[in-house]
Amino acid sequence: MKLFAPVAALLLLAVSAFAADVDGKWTGSVHTDNGDFPVTFNFKADGAMLSGSMAGPDGGDIAIKDGMIDGANISFWLNLDLGGNALKLTYKGVVATDQIKISGDAAGMPFEFVVKRGA
């Protein structure tokens, strides 16, 4: 039992250190029938919480909601304003050193893409 507390503390520190690795700008593109759509995320980790934004089509920032980090996995959602109509986009991703493989859903239509650490 005396070994449990130090091991648990070490694991929490490891998760926090890994979570901090998602911080920053990540860029990529989503392939669609109408061509590739550029995607840029700015992430900020705070323990198991993920905050940040996605660059919208007009260049403005769209805040991510309910962002969570669980080891190498992230999840969040956001609302995209399409001329006064909100479209909820949900995302799940797996973080690697230099990229995040993301799967998303837009109104029941799944999509996948990869973002890489940007400058």
C-alpha positions as CSV (number, residue, x, y, z in Angstrom):
1,M,0.0,0.0,0.0
2,K,2.9,2.4,0.7
3,L,4.1,1.9,-2.9
4,F,0.6,2.8,-4.3
5,A,0.8,6.6,-3.4
6,P,4.2,7.3,-5.1
7,V,3.2,5.2,-8.1
8,A,-0.1,7.1,-8.4
9,A,1.6,10.4,-8.0
10,L,4.1,9.5,-10.7
11,L,1.3,8.4,-13.1
12,L,-0.5,11.7,-12.5
13,L,2.7,13.7,-13.3
14,A,3.2,11.6,-16.5
15,V,-0.4,12.3,-17.7
16,S,0.0,16.0,-16.9
17,A,3.4,16.1,-18.8
18,F,1.8,14.3,-21.7
19,A,-1.3,16.6,-21.7
20,A,1.0,19.6,-21.9
21,D,2.4,18.2,-25.2
22,V,-0.9,19.0,-27.0
23,D,-0.5,22.8,-26.4
24,G,-0.1,25.0,-29.4
25,K,-1.1,25.3,-33.0
26,W,-2.0,22.3,-35.1
27,T,-2.8,22.5,-38.8
28,G,-4.1,20.1,-41.6
29,S,-6.9,19.7,-44.0
30,V,-10.1,17.7,-44.4
31,H,-10.7,16.2,-47.8
32,T,-14.2,16.8,-49.2
33,D,-15.9,16.4,-52.6
34,N,-15.5,20.1,-53.1
35,G,-11.8,20.1,-52.4
36,D,-9.6,20.2,-49.3
37,F,-10.8,22.4,-46.4
38,P,-7.9,23.8,-44.3
39,V,-8.2,23.2,-40.5
40,T,-6.3,25.0,-37.7
41,F,-6.7,24.3,-34.0
42,N,-5.1,26.0,-31.1
43,F,-5.1,23.7,-28.0
44,K,-4.3,24.4,-24.4
45,A,-4.2,21.5,-21.9
46,D,-4.8,21.9,-18.2
47,G,-4.6,18.5,-16.6
48,A,-7.4,16.4,-18.1
49,M,-9.2,19.5,-19.5
50,L,-8.6,20.7,-23.0
51,S,-9.5,24.2,-24.2
52,G,-8.8,26.2,-27.2
53,S,-10.3,27.1,-30.6
54,M,-10.6,26.2,-34.2
55,A,-10.1,28.9,-36.9
56,G,-13.5,29.4,-38.6
57,P,-14.1,29.9,-42.3
58,D,-14.2,33.6,-41.8
59,G,-10.9,33.6,-39.9
60,G,-12.4,34.1,-36.5
61,D,-11.9,31.7,-33.6
62,I,-14.6,29.1,-32.7
63,A,-14.2,28.0,-29.1
64,I,-14.0,24.2,-28.4
65,K,-16.5,22.9,-25.8
66,D,-16.2,20.1,-23.2
67,G,-12.6,19.3,-24.2
68,M,-11.1,16.3,-22.4
69,I,-7.7,14.6,-22.4
70,D,-7.4,10.9,-21.4
71,G,-3.9,9.7,-21.9
72,A,-3.2,10.0,-25.7
73,N,-6.9,10.6,-26.5
74,I,-8.6,13.9,-26.8
75,S,-12.3,14.8,-27.4
76,F,-14.3,18.0,-27.8
77,W,-17.1,19.6,-29.9
78,L,-17.9,23.0,-31.3
79,N,-20.7,24.8,-33.1
80,L,-20.0,26.0,-36.6
81,D,-22.3,28.9,-37.7
82,L,-23.6,28.4,-41.2
83,G,-25.5,31.6,-42.0
84,G,-27.4,31.6,-38.7
85,N,-27.7,27.8,-38.5
86,A,-25.5,26.0,-36.0
87,L,-23.8,22.8,-37.0
88,K,-22.4,20.7,-34.1
89,L,-19.1,19.1,-35.0
90,T,-17.7,16.4,-32.6
91,Y,-14.1,15.4,-32.6
92,K,-12.0,12.6,-31.1
93,G,-8.3,12.3,-31.7
94,V,-5.2,10.3,-30.8
95,V,-2.2,12.4,-30.1
96,A,1.3,11.4,-31.2
97,T,4.5,13.3,-30.9
98,D,4.1,15.4,-34.1
99,Q,0.5,14.7,-35.2
100,I,-3.1,14.1,-34.1
101,K,-5.2,11.7,-36.0
102,I,-8.8,13.1,-35.7
103,S,-12.1,11.5,-36.5
104,G,-15.1,13.8,-36.6
105,D,-18.8,13.8,-37.1
106,A,-21.0,16.5,-38.8
107,A,-24.7,15.8,-38.6
108,G,-24.1,12.0,-38.9
109,M,-21.5,12.3,-41.6
110,P,-18.1,10.9,-40.3
111,F,-14.8,12.3,-41.5
112,E,-11.1,11.8,-40.7
113,F,-8.0,13.9,-41.0
114,V,-4.6,14.5,-39.5
115,V,-3.3,17.7,-38.1
116,K,0.4,18.4,-37.5
117,R,2.1,20.7,-35.1
118,G,2.3,24.2,-36.7
119,A,4.5,27.2,-36.3
